[in-house]
Amino acid sequence: MKNKNWWIPLLLFVACNQPEASTQINLQKKDSIKNAVAGWPAVEGRDTCKMIEIPGGSFSMGSTEFSDSKPIHEVSIHSFLMDEHEVSNLQFAAFVKQTGYKTVAERVLNPADFPDVPKEKLLPGSAVFISPAHQVDLNDYMEWWKYIPGADWQHPEGPNSSIKGREQHPVVQVSYEDALAYATWAGKRLPTEAEWEYAARAGKTTSTYYWGSELKPNGKWVANIFQGHFPDNNAKEDGYATTAPVKSFPANSYKIYDLDGNVWEWCNDFYRPDYYVNSAKKNPTGPTDSYDPEEPGVEKHVQRGGSFICSDQYCIRYKAGSRGKGETGSGGNNLGFRCVK
């Protein structure tokens, strides 16, 4: 990272921008998250998302194109239910209304976590993708990611933005902790990354993209990603500059929507780039700890699917088998989730 701006630690969620990983750290956050939501009754039917049964089976997991997705390995998955689309703003609003939950982005920052930062600078907020007005150095992601005080799930781009009229868009600016809290309230859980990839592949085990071998089947965009010159000129050929309403693009053969592009989706697994070497062959649940050498002291979880700012010029991790990663407590306006059970 090129400087020590106080908000940089909050940008750790940016999955596209983080290099490969390996070593071990002592983790404590996951237990504290579980304890925080343990008292919430898990009542089925609290959210309104239709769930689709994914039949069990085996598949080849991973990709040769990304070093943290190697080696390709055979995995067997049990049957499970998956939300047909990403959790929407409307659904998340119902959760907040019933529980009074405050997301990480809405909470006052703890001065102990930022001892060198003046207290007046510790303003709740989150990171927002802002397209620059000119071409920039792609080695410096701070040219397009900005920490915006007041950015949260109800104000995805900052305090002057709103989700009014975007009730059916996926909720964003949610951390892993927030997603876990919602899933617990709904009587569900977050998917393992093996479940996520199995559902996304839907039997297409060797295709370049989850939908097939062509980027634009029949000349049409089938996922919400970035077209044009990244990051300064979004051509919006798919019709969207940021998020699209859920179910805007075709479902896969399992009748699951939005598993590619739109928003990155949290998975339950800790992130390690070397995990696939020792992954369980049946219903893997990820490593027991997290490690990324870029931030060796930071707990991270896997993210999957890419987002509306993934581009062939910069981030191609909407391709089949690719992985993302993010710090447990961080969010962004291109990051959401869905649930399984």
WOKAHU-V769949 format. One record per run of one state. SS is the DSSP state (H for helix, E for strand, L for the rest). FROM is the first residue (numbers start at 0). TO is the last residue. If there is no record, write none. Layout:
SS_FROM_TO + SS_FROM_TO
This chain:
L_0_6 + H_7_10 + L_11_13 + H_14_16 + L_17_27 + H_28_36 + L_37_49 + E_50_53 + L_54_55 + E_56_60 + L_61_65 + H_66_68 + L_69_71 + E_72_76 + L_77_78 + E_79_82 + L_83_86 + E_87_87 + H_88_98 + L_99_102 + H_103_105 + L_106_109 + H_110_112 + L_113_117 + H_118_120 + L_121_123 + E_124_128 + L_129_139 + H_140_142 + L_143_143 + E_144_148 + L_149_150 + E_151_151 + L_152_153 + E_154_154 + L_155_167 + E_168_169 + L_170_174 + H_175_184 + L_185_187 + E_188_189 + L_190_191 + H_192_200 + L_201_207 + E_208_208 + L_209_210 + E_211_211 + L_212_215 + H_216_218 + L_219_222 + E_223_223 + L_224_226 + E_227_228 + L_229_231 + E_232_233 + L_234_243 + E_244_244 + L_245_259 + E_260_260 + L_261_262 + E_263_269 + L_270_270 + E_271_271 + L_272_273 + H_274_277 + L_278_280 + E_281_281 + L_282_289 + E_290_290 + L_291_291 + H_292_294 + L_295_298 + E_299_303 + L_304_317 + E_318_318 + L_319_322 + E_323_326 + L_327_330 + E_331_331 + L_332_333 + E_334_335 + L_336_337 + E_338_339 + L_340_340
